[in-house]
Each structure stands twice: as structure tokens, then as C-alpha cells.
Amino acid sequence: MNKILLVIILLMYMAPSHAQEKEYTVSGYVTAATTGEQVSDALIYIINTNQHTISNNYGFYSITTGSDSISLSFSRLGYKPKIINISLTKSISVNVELLPNSNLKAVIISSKKNTESVTNTLMGIHSISKQAIETTPVLLGESDILKTIQLLPGVKSGDEGSAGLYVRGGSPDQNLILLDGVPVYNVFHLFGFFSTFNADAVSDVKLIKGGIPARYGGRLSSVLDISMKEGNSKERHGVVALSPIAGRVTYEAPIKTDTSSFIISARRTWIDALLNPFMKDEVFGYNFHDINLKYNTKIKNGDKFFLSLYTGRDKFFTTIKEASTNDNFSFDFKWGNLTTVARWNKVISPKTFVNFSSYYSKYKFSQGYKAKNDNITSSKRNSSKIREIALKADFDYFPNPQHLLKFGAKLSTLQFTPETVEVVGANIDSTFNNQNTANSLIGDIYIEDEFNLTKKIKVNTGVRASIFHVKSRDYFNVQPRFSIRYLVSPSLSVKASYTKMIQYLHLLTNSTIGVPTDLWVASTDRTRPQESQQLALGIAKSIKENKYQITLEGYYKKMNNLITYANGANYLYGINETWEDKIVIGKGESYGVELFLNKKKGKLTGWLGYTLSYTNRQFDEINKGEKYPFKFDRRHDLSLLLNYRLNQNKGFNMVFVYGTGNAVTLPTANYQGLLPPLYEYTSRHKADYNDFYKKALISERNNFRTPSFHRMDISYNTSKKTKKGNKRTWTFSVSNVYNRQNPYFLFEEEGKLKQFSLLPIIPSINYRLEF
């Protein structure tokens, strides 16, 4: 099938374009009039014709016409449309500034144009507005990007309160999460309850879970593309926000008006500060922080240079002191990310744009203990890290209004250190398990074309080729991509897509969320790269002049070379033992139907998402080789988000979620084993230990469902202009309004199955000041 798709792709690239005898190209940048920031995904079209184009991720556009007099329209949801009349005698550059449209503040899902869900070729794509992130009711009033994305169909959250993303049957490591184009390897704070992304520093958020175009690669399930703000090049602006667990501040300003600017954003929790006054002999604490920094400037010939940095860290610690002996014991978890990228945008010609970038990304965790007993000190520390350095070049070529060609290349080097163990004691000082370190090299090239085949048929097709070198092994893979849209009417379209993805990284985890014990490892000669193939078919409908949008998609995804720990294994290695000795290799499948109803206009806005899905795993060494439900195989998953605006400054928000319970493994029966000789005379028997004679019979993996999960969260926000012209906003929210006791895990007590619930009803208050 791959060969057939490659032939189709090559034939489409060879199809002749209909050039005109004379042609003029209008190109330039679309920016926001109030901040100077680039506006991506703006629709530019020639009025009274079918010729149109879209500004790219950096605000650049190019459109070619055979007419010497045109009216060019610029529009983007959230901005006022702008029309420019142009007389042409040659190709020219036109930079356009768009004013914000305050009447559209209640809109939740943004789009490339008014009927984007209908006209867009790609399937399973959602652009989340910043306002949706800020107004969605969340735990303890802390705005969270991933919590908002969890409300979309096809995306599951994992456990109660978790910010994990399980997209169309995949696991968290199978999501390519980009911050300004840089992969982030761990995106969780507070053991998975919050994400690492500060909403105040973010400008655009885009999720792609089906029909992933060729410009993206490296993961199996989805792409979450997050762009940071560039910094206001017009005037100074800042935000201060306080929640019950954290505070954050953002400041942006021009360095040279309309030429260069910067933004800095920082966030820190104060859980440890709140707990410290209550601690005596035992010290317990937790904190996390984030810092985002970005600088941009215009340089000669219209080129632009950007430099951005993100760093974040979590720390959990406890110390127990014995006052009488001065003995003590301490334990800590630390984990964090560091990313930085330098980017250069250059317009090579009116039809050609290129983005050069170089980035660095690192994730590291460590856990350790230190004990002092009788003046003898001993310690042990386990650490793990992954580091990536990459060079990229991405080209956008606009040959004519019917084609948008994208192509590029990437070269990256990765270093994996799954575990290093340092042991220090009275008679030992040693470091071992460094033999698990692996260096690898990845090369990628891609080409992608989006074009109108006819007036009703639009195609996005491409291919990505990659080579992965680790130790003495090379893997070469070709990944074709194909999406097609048929426009039945201006308000109704039918879409289909095929996507093949390769992932050279694996994540070993004992848990269901991105906590510090997760270990990133590379494919080797014993462990092949993960692979997925996905087919999808859907329809998109716009109703009442795009007041409502409906999409219905069905998909089937097959995954190979998945890994997991073998029965009884965990992330702690023994001496002369590697992670490959602990795993088993298998496959998975996922299929389902997703419904998305989005109301975009009016006082009441919001969306309803529903997913019916099936997700299975199969490993020869587990469950007798029979396939079994994945832990997050949820038959039904429903989310409802509603925003009601009383006026421009006040509004109510509500979220309701429902999901089928997780699949868990429980014994089907208990039986009595044989007792060793004379066991009844031992102290263990007298203490009523039952470890010998009580045995659990497990018939199959994940043979039981926890009770269904459901919860409602509400919030009310009110804004006001202060005397100094600043804007302050109070947000009052309640999580788990009716105090639903959702199961976090199950356990047996006195012969009965019981559940542990984590989050009760939780009220919170949040303060935000914009200046």
C-alpha cells in the first residue's frame, strides 16, 4: 500500500500547474495592529474570485494573480477584516496590520476562516483560543492548556485530575508536544495534575490527531503545536495572576518600537511556603517553577530573528529528624525541562519563505535519599535524562494560488541516559549503570503539497523519510501522508486521510501519568521503532452562517513494536542489567467514532464532544498472548463546555465530563495454598500473616472496570477597568460541584473491594491584573 501511495504522490507533484501569460505576486506579513505580533492562519483572498491563501506560522503570505487590479481581503477570527485595493504593474510587498475585534471575545474555538472545519483538508485538527484556556474551570483556579485539550473528542485524560493526554488509543509518549517548534519531553507539574505551560506566555495552541501532514514526525498519535507570544513591539504590557497554589507574572515590551521586543513570564507554586509553618521534626514540601523568555527583532532585508527559552523544575522533598540522637533521613524527587531555540525567518523571493532554526531540549529527573545514623552518612541517587540538539530548515513555496508547497530537512542528535546510580556510604563510593547511555542520530526530509485538484476536491499529500542511527544499527523509514476533502456544498464536506508514523523513542513507565519514574529510551537492535498506520473518514457541516459547526469522524489505527515492563519488572535496575532485560514487545489497535458540536456565536458558546472507542494491547508474554483492553480503553467519553456571557465583563463557565471506568486487573478468586512444614508454630502464623495460604487467581489482564467517572466544574468571572486604566479580573470556581467520589484506585479490605477517591469538592478564587 505504501508503494501505491508514493506513486500517487509523485504523479500529483508532476501534475502541471496552469500558469498565466502575465502574473503578479503580492506577498508580505500579517501582524496584529496593537502588539506587532505575527498573525498566523489568516485568510487572504482576492474578492470575486476563488483565489486565496493562508498566512503561515510566522505570518507570511504570498498570492499570485493574472489581474493588474485586485481587491485583497484579510481576515482572521478575533480580528476585524481588512480590504485593500491594489493596482499592479509588478510584484509587490504589502504588510498588513489587523485590529482586534472585541465582539468575538466569546468565541472558544478559533479557525482559519469562517468555515474552516468544512474547507480545511486536514482532519482531526483543533485550534484552541487563549480565551478558552483562561475561562475553562480547572482545579484550584490554575489555567491549564492540557486540561482544556482533554475536553476534545478522541482525547482522554487518564486518571482523576491528571493532565495526561491519551489520544486515539495512544499513550502520552506518542504525542509530539512542541513549544516554539522544540519537543518537550515531560509536560507535567505536581505529579501530573498540571502542565508545564504557562497560559499567559502562549499565543497559539493547535492539536492534530488525524491526517497529520508530512512536516511533522517522530510520534505516533498526535501533534500539539504551542507557540509562545513574541512580545509587544508597540507598547509595554503586563499580567499578574494569583491562584491558591501559585502566582505568575508576565511582562512584554518593545526594545525598539516596531523593530524589536521581548517577553518574560514566570510562575511558581507556594505549596512549600504554606506547609513549612506547620512542620516540626518532619519537613515536607513541594514546589515547581516555570520561566519563559523570548526576544525578536527585524534585521536587514525584512529578515527576522527570534530567540526563546523555557526552563521548568519540580521538587518534592521530605526530611525526618530524630531530636534525641540527631539522626535524620531525607528523600527527594527532582525533575525538569530546559529548551531553547534560535530562529531566522527569511523571504527568499515573493513566492518563497524559509525558516532556519536550531534548538536544544533536555529533560532530567533524579530521586535520592540521604541518611545519617550514628554519625555515619550514606546516600543513593538515581537519575535519568534525555538530551536533543537539532538543526532545521523549513521552506514554504507558493507557486500559484492553487498550490502551497512545503519542504524541509532536519538533523538531530539525541543522548539517552535511562539510569545512572550513585551510591555513597561508609565503605563505598560508586557510580554504575552508565552502560545504558546511548547516542543516536536522526535525519529527516519531507515534502508536502496542498492543492486544489478541482473546484470541489482539495488534497494535502506528502511523504517524510527518516534515518535513525544508534550504535551499529540503522533504521530507514518512508512515511506517506494523504488527506483529501470533497466539498459537497459550501457548508458540507467529506474527508478521508491515511497517515503512517514512525517513533524512534520509547517511554518506560510504571504509572499512568508523566511522573518522574518515566524513563526515555531509544530504539536499538533488540527494540525496533514504534510504528502506526491510521485511516480516517469524516464529514464536516456548517450551520446558520457558521454559528454551529459539526464534525463526525471515524478512525482505525494499528500500532506495532510497543513496549512495556514485563510482569513483575520495574524501573529500578539491578547491577549488570539493562532496561531491555525488563521489557516485552507487542502491538495495539484503536478504533472509534468522534462527534464534535461547536457553537461559536452568541451569548452562549461552547462545545460538546463525544467519543465511542475501543483500544486493545497484545503481548505474547502477557495475558497468555491474548489481546486485552488498554487501561484507558473507555467505551464512552463525553465532555460538555459552556460559556455564558452576561455582558462584556461578566460570565459563567461550566464543564461536565463523563467516561466509562478504566480497565484494571483484579483477581477472580482467592484460594488457599499449601503451608510449609511447622508453619503454624512460627511467629508469622501467630501474627496472622496470610502470605502463604492466601493466593489470588487472575484469569486475564484488565478484566474489571472501575465505576464510571463523571464530574462538573463551574466558574464565574468578573472584570473591571481600574482608575489607572488597568483591567482586573476575579474568577470564582468550584471543582467537582456535587462532590462525586471518583475512583483513583481500588483495594481490598476485609474481603471487600473498596475505592480510594482523591479529589472532593474544591472551591477556589483567582485574581488577575492586566496593566
C-alpha positions in Angstrom: 0.0 0.0 0.0 2.9 2.4 0.7 4.2 2.0 -2.8 0.9 2.8 -4.3 0.6 5.9 -2.2 4.1 7.0 -3.2 3.2 6.7 -6.9 0.0 8.8 -6.3 2.0 11.4 -4.5 4.7 11.7 -7.3 2.0 11.9 -10.0 0.3 14.7 -8.2 3.6 16.6 -7.8 4.2 16.2 -11.6 0.7 17.5 -12.5 1.1 20.7 -14.5 0.0 24.0 -12.9 -1.9 26.4 -15.1 0.4 29.4 -15.3 -0.9 32.6 -16.9 0.8 34.7 -19.6 1.3 37.5 -17.1 1.3 37.3 -13.3 2.0 39.4 -10.3 2.7 38.3 -6.8 1.6 40.1 -3.7 3.4 39.0 -0.5 4.2 40.2 3.0 3.4 39.8 6.6 0.1 39.9 8.5 0.6 41.3 12.1 -1.6 42.5 15.0 -2.0 46.2 15.0 -2.0 46.5 18.8 1.1 44.3 19.5 3.0 43.9 16.3 3.0 40.1 16.7 2.7 38.0 13.6 -0.8 36.6 12.8 -0.8 33.0 11.6 -3.6 31.2 9.7 -5.1 34.5 8.4 -7.2 34.1 5.3 -6.1 36.2 2.3 -8.3 36.1 -0.8 -9.0 38.0 -4.0 -12.6 39.3 -3.8 -14.9 37.9 -6.5 -12.5 35.1 -7.4 -11.7 31.7 -5.9 -8.1 32.6 -5.3 -7.0 32.5 -1.7 -4.1 31.6 0.5 -3.3 31.3 4.3 -0.6 33.1 6.2 1.9 30.6 7.6 3.0 30.1 11.2 5.1 33.2 11.0 2.5 35.5 9.4 4.0 35.4 5.9 1.6 35.1 2.9 2.0 35.1 -0.9 -0.7 35.2 -3.6 -0.2 35.3 -7.3 -2.8 36.8 -9.8 -3.0 37.5 -13.5 -5.0 40.7 -13.0 -3.5 44.1 -12.7 -6.2 45.4 -10.3 -7.4 43.5 -7.4 -9.3 43.9 -4.1 -7.5 41.8 -1.4 -9.3 40.8 1.8 -7.5 39.9 5.0 -9.4 38.2 7.8 -8.7 36.1 10.9 -11.1 35.1 13.7 -10.6 37.5 16.5 -9.7 40.4 14.2 -11.6 42.9 12.1 -11.5 42.1 8.4 -9.5 44.5 6.2 -9.8 45.1 2.4 -7.0 46.7 0.3 -7.4 47.8 -3.3 -4.2 47.3 -5.3 -3.1 48.3 -8.8 -0.3 46.1 -10.1 2.4 46.7 -12.6 4.9 44.4 -10.9 5.1 42.0 -7.9 5.0 44.0 -4.7 5.2 43.5 -0.9 2.3 44.5 1.3 2.4 44.2 5.1 -1.0 44.4 6.8 -2.0 45.1 10.3 -5.3 43.8 11.7 -7.2 45.3 14.6 -8.7 43.0 17.3 -12.4 42.5 17.2 -13.8 42.8 20.7 -17.1 41.4 19.6 -15.6 38.0 19.1 -14.2 37.5 22.6 -16.8 34.9 23.5 -15.7 32.5 20.7 -14.0 29.4 22.0 -12.5 27.5 19.1 -10.7 29.6 16.6 -10.4 28.7 12.9 -8.5 29.5 9.8 -11.6 31.0 8.3 -15.3 31.1 9.0 -15.9 27.7 7.5 -12.5 26.2 8.4 -13.9 22.9 9.6 -15.6 22.4 6.2 -13.0 23.7 3.8 -9.8 22.6 5.6 -8.2 19.5 4.0 -6.8 18.1 7.3 -8.9 16.0 9.7 -9.0 15.9 13.5 -7.4 19.4 13.8 -8.4 21.9 16.6 -7.1 25.4 17.3 -7.7 26.4 20.9 -8.1 30.1 21.7 -6.3 31.6 24.6 -9.6 32.8 26.0 -10.9 29.2 26.1 -7.9 28.2 28.2 -8.3 31.2 30.6 -12.1 30.7 31.2 -12.3 26.8 31.4 -13.0 25.9 35.0 -10.0 23.9 36.3 -8.6 22.6 39.6 -7.6 25.3 42.1 -8.2 28.1 39.6 -4.9 27.5 37.7 -5.4 27.9 33.9 -4.1 24.8 32.1 -3.7 24.1 28.4 -3.8 20.3 28.6 -6.9 20.3 30.8 -8.7 22.3 28.1 -7.5 19.9 25.3 -8.8 16.9 27.3 -12.3 18.2 26.6 -11.9 17.5 22.9 -13.2 14.2 21.4 -10.7 11.5 20.9 -8.6 12.8 23.9 -8.7 11.1 27.2 -7.3 12.4 30.5 -6.0 9.3 32.3 -6.7 9.3 36.0 -8.7 11.7 38.1 -7.1 15.2 38.0 -4.4 14.1 35.6 -3.1 16.4 32.8 -2.0 13.4 30.7 -3.1 13.0 27.1 -4.2 9.7 25.6 -5.1 10.4 22.0 -6.9 7.8 19.9 -5.6 4.9 21.9 -2.1 6.1 22.2 0.0 6.8 25.4 1.5 10.1 26.5 4.9 9.5 24.9 3.2 9.1 21.5 2.2 12.8 21.4 4.6 15.2 19.8 4.4 18.3 22.0 6.2 21.3 20.6 6.9 24.6 22.3 8.0 27.1 19.6 9.0 24.1 17.5 11.0 22.4 20.2 10.0 18.9 21.6 9.2 18.9 25.3 9.8 15.5 26.9 7.9 15.9 30.1 5.0 18.3 30.3 3.7 17.8 33.8 3.9 19.6 37.2 2.6 18.3 40.5 2.8 14.6 39.6 0.7 15.1 36.5 -2.0 17.4 37.9 -0.9 20.5 35.9 1.0 21.0 32.7 4.3 22.9 32.3 2.8 25.5 30.0 2.1 29.0 31.4 -1.1 30.2 29.6 0.0 33.9 29.9 3.0 33.2 27.7 1.2 31.3 25.0 -0.3 32.8 21.7 -1.5 29.8 19.7 -2.4 26.1 20.5 -3.1 23.6 17.8 -3.9 19.9 18.2 -3.7 17.5 15.2 -4.9 13.9 15.8 -5.7 12.7 12.3 -4.3 13.3 8.9 -1.0 14.6 10.3 0.8 16.4 7.5 4.4 15.4 6.4 6.0 18.4 8.1 5.5 16.7 11.5 7.2 13.4 12.5 8.6 11.4 15.4 5.5 10.4 17.3 2.5 8.0 16.6 -0.7 9.6 17.9 -0.9 13.4 17.7 0.8 16.7 17.4 0.3 19.5 20.0 1.9 22.6 18.5 2.2 25.5 21.0 3.6 28.9 20.1 4.8 31.5 22.6 4.0 35.1 22.4 6.6 37.2 20.6 6.5 40.3 22.8 4.6 43.5 22.2 6.6 45.8 19.9 4.1 48.7 20.2 3.8 49.3 24.0 4.5 47.8 27.4 2.1 45.3 28.8 2.0 43.0 31.8 -0.1 40.5 33.7 -0.1 39.4 37.3 -2.2 36.4 38.4 -2.7 34.7 41.7 -4.3 31.3 42.5 -4.5 29.3 45.7 -1.4 27.3 44.8 0.7 29.5 42.5 1.5 33.0 41.3 2.6 34.1 37.9 3.8 37.3 36.3 4.3 38.2 32.6 5.8 41.4 31.1 6.4 42.3 27.5 7.7 45.5 25.9 9.4 46.9 22.8 13.1 47.3 22.9 12.9 49.5 19.7 9.3 50.3 18.7 8.1 48.3 15.7 11.5 46.7 15.4 12.4 44.5 18.4 10.7 43.3 21.6 10.8 40.8 24.4 8.5 38.9 26.7 9.3 37.2 30.1 6.9 35.1 32.0 7.5 33.3 35.3 5.3 31.1 37.6 6.0 29.5 40.9 3.9 27.5 43.3 3.9 28.2 47.1 2.8 24.9 48.5 6.0 24.5 50.4 5.7 28.0 51.9 2.2 27.2 53.1 3.3 23.9 54.7 6.5 25.0 56.4 4.9 26.8 59.4 3.2 23.6 60.4 6.3 21.4 60.3 8.4 20.5 63.3 10.5 17.3 63.4 9.4 16.4 59.9 9.9 18.7 56.9 7.7 18.0 53.9 7.4 20.2 50.8 6.8 20.5 47.1 7.3 23.3 44.6 7.6 24.0 40.9 8.5 26.9 38.8 8.5 27.9 35.1 10.3 30.7 33.2 9.6 31.7 29.6 11.7 34.2 27.8 11.6 35.3 24.2 13.3 38.0 22.1 12.7 39.0 18.5 14.0 41.6 16.1 13.8 42.7 12.5 17.1 42.7 10.6 18.1 43.9 7.2 16.1 42.9 4.0 13.0 42.2 6.1 14.5 39.2 7.8 13.5 38.4 11.4 15.4 36.8 14.2 13.9 35.1 17.3 15.4 33.6 20.4 13.3 31.8 23.0 14.0 29.9 26.2 11.9 27.8 28.6 13.0 26.2 31.8 10.9 24.5 34.5 11.6 22.3 37.5 9.6 20.4 40.2 11.0 19.4 43.6 9.4 17.1 46.1 11.2 16.6 49.4 10.9 15.3 52.9 13.2 15.2 55.9 12.7 13.4 59.2 14.8 14.4 62.2 15.3 12.5 65.4 15.8 15.2 68.1 17.3 12.9 70.7 20.0 11.4 68.6 20.5 14.0 65.8 19.9 11.2 63.3 17.9 12.2 60.2 16.6 10.8 56.9 15.8 12.8 53.8 14.3 11.9 50.4 13.7 14.0 47.3 12.3 13.9 43.7 13.5 16.5 41.2 12.6 16.7 37.5 12.6 19.5 34.9 13.0 20.6 31.3 15.2 23.1 29.5 14.5 24.2 25.9 16.0 26.9 23.8 15.7 27.8 20.1 17.2 30.3 17.7 15.1 31.0 14.6 15.8 33.1 11.5 13.0 33.9 9.0 13.9 35.0 5.5 11.9 35.8 2.4 14.0 34.4 -0.4 11.6 35.6 -3.1 8.0 36.9 -3.2 6.9 33.2 -3.5 9.5 31.6 -1.2 9.8 31.8 2.6 12.3 29.9 4.8 12.6 29.3 8.5 16.0 28.2 9.8 16.2 27.1 13.4 18.5 25.4 15.8 17.3 24.1 19.2 18.3 22.3 22.4 16.0 20.3 24.6 16.8 18.4 27.8 14.7 16.6 30.4 16.2 15.2 33.6 14.9 13.6 36.7 16.6 12.3 39.8 15.5 10.8 43.1 17.6 10.1 46.1 17.9 9.6 49.8 20.4 10.5 52.4 20.6 9.0 55.9 22.7 9.9 59.0 22.8 7.3 61.7 25.3 7.1 64.5 27.4 9.8 62.7 27.6 7.6 59.6 26.2 9.1 56.4 25.0 7.1 53.4 23.2 8.2 50.3 21.9 6.9 47.0 20.7 8.8 43.9 19.0 7.5 40.7 18.9 9.8 37.7 17.8 9.7 34.1 17.9 12.2 31.3 17.4 12.7 27.6 19.0 15.5 25.5 18.4 16.6 21.9 20.2 19.1 19.7 18.8 19.8 16.2 19.2 21.9 13.1 16.2 22.5 10.8 15.2 24.2 7.6 11.6 24.6 6.6 10.5 26.1 3.2 7.1 27.4 2.1 6.8 27.9 -1.6 3.6 29.5 -3.2 3.9 28.6 -6.9 0.3 29.8 -7.5 -2.9 30.2 -5.5 -3.8 26.6 -6.2 -0.7 25.2 -4.5 1.1 25.6 -1.3 4.3 23.5 -1.3 6.2 22.8 2.0 9.5 21.0 2.2 12.4 20.8 4.6 15.1 18.8 6.4 16.2 18.2 10.0 19.3 16.7 11.6 19.3 15.9 15.3 21.4 14.1 17.8 19.9 12.5 20.9 21.6 11.3 24.0 19.7 8.8 26.3 20.8 8.0 29.8 18.0 5.8 31.2 19.6 5.4 34.6 22.7 6.4 36.5 23.0 5.2 40.1 25.4 6.9 42.6 25.9 5.2 45.9 27.9 6.7 48.8 28.4 5.1 52.2 31.0 4.2 54.8 32.8 1.7 52.6 31.5 2.5 49.1 31.6 5.4 46.7 30.4 4.2 43.3 28.5 5.1 40.1 27.1 2.4 37.9 24.7 1.6 35.1 26.3 4.2 32.8 26.4 1.4 30.2 22.8 2.2 29.4 23.8 5.6 27.8 23.0 5.6 24.1 23.8 8.3 21.5 21.8 8.4 18.3 21.5 10.5 15.1 18.2 11.2 13.2 17.9 12.7 9.8 14.6 13.7 8.3 13.5 15.2 5.0 9.9 15.9 3.9 7.8 17.3 1.1 4.2 18.3 1.3 1.8 19.9 -1.2 -1.7 21.2 -0.6 -3.6 22.0 -3.8 -7.0 22.2 -5.4 -7.4 19.2 -7.8 -10.8 20.6 -8.9 -13.2 23.3 -7.5 -14.6 20.7 -5.1 -11.6 18.5 -4.4 -8.7 19.6 -2.3 -5.7 17.4 -1.4 -2.9 17.5 1.1 -0.3 14.9 0.3 3.3 14.4 1.2 6.0 12.0 2.3 8.5 12.0 5.1 11.7 9.9 5.0 13.9 9.4 8.1 17.0 7.5 9.1 17.9 6.7 12.6 21.4 5.6 13.6 22.1 4.1 17.1 25.3 2.2 18.0 25.8 -0.1 15.0 22.2 -0.2 13.8 20.5 2.0 11.1 16.7 2.2 10.5 15.3 3.8 7.4 11.6 4.5 7.0 9.3 6.2 4.5 6.1 7.7 5.9 3.5 8.7 3.3 0.6 11.0 4.2 -2.5 11.7 2.3 -5.7 13.7 3.0 -8.5 14.6 0.7 -11.6 16.8 1.0 -14.6 16.8 -1.2 -16.8 19.9 -1.0 -20.4 18.6 -1.3 -21.7 22.2 -0.8 -20.3 25.4 0.6 -21.4 24.2 4.1 -20.8 20.4 3.8 -17.7 18.4 3.1 -16.5 14.8 3.2 -12.9 14.0 4.2 -10.6 11.0 4.3 -6.9 10.5 5.3 -4.2 7.9 5.6 -1.2 8.5 7.9 1.9 6.4 8.6 4.0 7.5 11.6 7.4 6.2 13.0 8.7 6.8 16.5 12.3 6.0 17.4 11.8 6.8 21.1 10.1 4.7 23.8 8.9 5.7 27.3 9.1 3.1 30.1 6.6 3.9 32.9 5.2 2.3 36.0 2.4 4.8 36.1 -0.4 6.3 34.1 0.9 9.9 34.1 4.2 11.6 33.4 5.7 11.3 36.8 9.5 11.3 37.5 9.9 7.5 37.2 9.3 7.6 33.5 12.4 6.7 31.5 13.1 7.7 27.9 15.0 5.1 25.9 16.0 4.8 22.2 15.3 2.0 19.7 18.1 -0.5 19.5 19.0 -3.6 17.5 16.7 -5.5 20.0 13.9 -3.0 20.2 12.6 -1.7 16.9 11.0 1.7 16.4 7.3 2.1 17.1 5.0 2.3 14.0 1.4 3.2 13.4 -0.9 3.4 10.5 -4.2 5.3 10.7 -7.2 5.5 8.3 -9.9 8.1 8.9 -13.1 9.1 7.3 -15.4 12.0 8.3 -17.8 14.8 7.4 -17.9 18.4 8.4 -21.0 20.6 8.4 -21.5 24.3 9.0 -25.0 25.6 10.1 -26.6 29.0 10.2 -23.7 31.0 8.7 -21.2 29.1 10.7 -22.9 29.7 14.0 -22.7 25.9 14.6 -20.0 23.5 13.3 -20.4 19.7 13.4 -17.8 17.2 12.6 -18.1 13.4 12.7 -15.0 11.2 12.2 -14.3 7.5 12.3 -10.8 6.1 12.5 -8.9 2.9 12.7 -5.3 2.8 14.0 -2.8 -0.1 14.2 0.4 0.2 16.3 3.4 -2.2 16.3 6.6 -2.5 18.4 5.0 -1.2 21.6 7.0 -1.9 24.8 6.0 -2.3 28.4 7.6 -3.7 31.5 7.3 -7.5 31.9 5.3 -8.9 34.7 7.0 -8.1 38.0 9.6 -5.7 36.5 10.1 -2.0 37.3 12.3 0.9 36.6 14.9 0.1 39.2 17.7 -1.9 37.6 20.0 -4.4 39.1 23.8 -4.5 38.6 24.7 -5.6 35.0 21.0 -5.3 34.0 19.7 -3.0 31.3 16.2 -1.8 30.5 15.9 -4.2 27.6 16.1 -7.1 30.0 12.9 -5.8 31.7 10.5 -5.3 28.8 8.2 -7.2 26.4 7.3 -6.1 22.9 3.8 -6.2 21.4 1.2 -4.3 19.4 -2.0 -2.4 19.7 -5.1 -1.2 17.9 -7.6 1.5 18.4 -10.8 2.4 16.5 -13.8 4.6 17.2 -16.1 7.4 16.2 -15.9 11.0 17.4 -18.6 13.7 17.3 -17.8 17.4 17.8 -20.6 20.0 18.0 -19.3 23.6 18.4 -21.4 26.7 18.9 -19.3 29.7 18.1 -21.5 32.8 18.2 -23.9 34.4 20.7 -24.0 34.9 24.4 -23.9 31.1 24.9 -20.9 29.4 23.3 -19.2 26.1 23.8 -18.8 22.6 22.5 -20.0 19.1 23.0 -17.6 16.2 22.4 -18.4 12.5 22.4 -16.2 9.5 21.6 -17.1 5.9 21.2 -13.8 3.9 21.1 -12.1 0.5 21.5 -8.4 0.2 22.4 -6.5 -3.1 22.9 -3.0 -4.3 23.5 -1.4 -7.6 22.8 1.9 -9.0 24.1 3.0 -12.7 23.8 4.3 -12.8 27.3 1.3 -11.2 29.0 -2.3 -12.5 29.3 -1.3 -15.8 27.7 -0.7 -13.9 24.4 -4.4 -12.9 24.1 -5.2 -9.2 23.5 -6.7 -7.3 26.3 -8.2 -3.8 26.8 -5.7 -1.0 27.3 -6.1 0.6 30.7 -7.6 3.7 29.2 -9.9 1.9 26.8 -13.0 3.9 27.6 -16.1 2.8 25.7 -17.9 6.2 26.1 -16.3 9.5 26.7 -18.3 12.7 26.8 -17.4 16.4 27.6 -19.5 19.5 27.6 -18.1 23.0 27.8 -20.4 26.0 28.1 -19.6 29.7 28.4 -22.4 32.2 29.0 -21.6 35.9 28.8 -23.8 38.1 30.8 -22.1 41.1 29.3 -18.6 42.0 28.0 -17.1 41.8 31.5 -19.0 39.0 33.3 -19.7 35.4 32.5 -20.4 31.9 33.8 -18.5 28.8 32.7 -19.3 25.1 33.1 -17.6 21.8 32.3 -19.2 18.4 32.6 -17.3 15.2 31.8 -18.3 11.6 31.8 -16.3 8.5 31.0 -16.5 4.7 31.2 -14.3 3.4 34.0 -10.7 2.4 33.4 -9.8 -1.2 32.9 -7.9 -2.7 35.8 -6.7 -6.2 36.8 -8.4 -7.9 39.8 -8.3 -11.5 41.0 -11.4 -13.5 40.1 -10.9 -15.8 43.1 -8.7 -16.4 46.2 -7.6 -19.8 47.2 -5.5 -21.4 50.0 -2.0 -22.5 49.2 0.0 -25.3 50.9 1.6 -24.3 54.2 5.3 -25.1 54.7 6.0 -27.7 57.5 5.5 -26.5 61.1 4.4 -23.1 59.8 1.6 -23.0 62.5 4.4 -22.7 65.1 6.1 -19.7 63.6 5.8 -16.1 64.7 4.4 -15.1 61.3 1.5 -17.5 61.7 0.8 -16.3 65.3 0.8 -12.7 63.9 -1.9 -13.8 61.5 0.2 -13.3 58.3 -1.6 -14.9 55.4 1.2 -14.6 52.8 1.5 -18.4 52.2 -2.1 -19.6 52.3 -3.9 -16.8 50.6 -3.4 -16.8 46.8 -5.0 -14.7 44.1 -6.3 -16.2 40.9 -6.1 -13.8 38.0 -7.9 -15.1 34.9 -6.9 -12.3 32.4 -5.3 -8.8 32.2 -7.6 -5.8 32.8 -10.6 -7.9 33.5 -12.6 -5.4 35.5 -13.9 -1.9 35.1 -13.8 0.8 37.8 -17.0 2.7 38.3 -17.7 5.4 35.7 -16.1 8.7 36.0 -18.1 12.0 36.0 -17.6 15.5 37.4 -18.9 19.0 37.0 -16.9 22.2 37.4 -18.2 25.7 37.4 -16.7 29.2 37.5 -17.8 32.9 37.4 -15.5 35.6 36.3 -16.0 39.4 36.5 -13.7 42.0 35.0 -13.4 45.8 35.6 -11.3 48.7 34.5 -9.4 50.3 37.4 -8.9 54.0 37.8 -5.4 53.7 36.3 -6.9 52.1 33.2 -5.8 48.6 34.1 -8.0 45.5 33.9 -8.6 43.3 36.9 -10.5 40.0 36.8 -11.7 37.9 39.7 -12.6 34.3 39.0 -14.5 32.2 41.5 -14.6 28.4 40.7 -15.8 25.2 42.2 -14.3 21.8 41.1 -16.4 18.7 41.5 -19.5 20.7 42.3 -21.6 17.7 43.6 -18.7 16.0 45.3 -18.6 12.9 43.1 -16.3 10.3 44.6 -14.5 9.2 41.5 -12.2 6.2 41.9 -8.4 6.9 41.9 -7.5 3.3 42.7 -9.2 0.2 44.1 -8.1 -2.0 47.0 -9.3 -5.0 49.0 -10.1 -4.7 52.7 -11.8 -7.3 54.9 -12.8 -9.3 51.8 -14.5 -6.3 50.2 -13.4 -4.2 47.2 -13.1 -0.5 48.0 -12.0 2.6 46.2 -9.8 5.5 47.1 -11.0 8.9 45.9 -8.6 11.7 45.5 -10.5 15.0 44.8 -13.5 16.2 46.8 -15.4 19.4 46.1 -12.8 22.2 45.9 -13.7 25.9 45.8 -11.0 28.4 44.7 -10.5 32.0 43.8 -8.2 33.6 41.2 -7.1 37.2 40.8 -5.7 38.6 37.5 -4.4 42.1 36.8 -3.5 43.3 33.3 -1.5 46.5 33.1 
